Amino acid sequence: MDPSSLNAKRQRLVQHPVLEEAVPLWVLQCQHRGVIITGDIICAKAHRLA
């Protein structure tokens, strides 16, 4: 194996592109406001957005 192939990342198919964009943006907004969020809160938000 050559070194360049070790750094290659596999592309994955996105099943919910809207969530892929909306959830990280929401997390950043919460962090900016100083809101503490957990994995459970992120999952709940994703379910509401879906």
N, C-alpha and C positions, 0 to 999 in steps of 0.2 A: 504494500500500500504506500502510495506517495503521500507526503505531508499535506498537500492541498486537498486530498479527498477526505482527510480526517476532519477538516473544518467545514465540510459541506453539510448543510442542514436540509433535512427532508421537508418538502412543502406538504402541508396538510390541507385537506379540504375543509372549508368552513361551512358548517351546517346552518348557522344563524348569523349572517354577516352584520345585521343591525345590532345584535347583542355584542358582537366582537368589537364594535366601535363604541357603543353607548356605555357599557359597563366600565371599561378603563377610564373613560372621560368622567363618569360619575365618581369613581374612586379618587381621581385627581382633584375634583371639585371638593369632595369631602375632606381630603387631606389639607387642601388650601385653607379651608374654614376651621381646621383643627378638630374635625369630627373623628372620633375613634370608630373604626369599622372592623368587624370580624368577618371571617369566612361565611358564617351563617347569614350575616346581614347582606353580604354581597350576593349570596345565592337567592335570598328573598327578593332583592332588587331585580335580579335577572329574571326571576319568575314573573314579577310584576310587569317588566318590560316586554316579556315574550307574548 
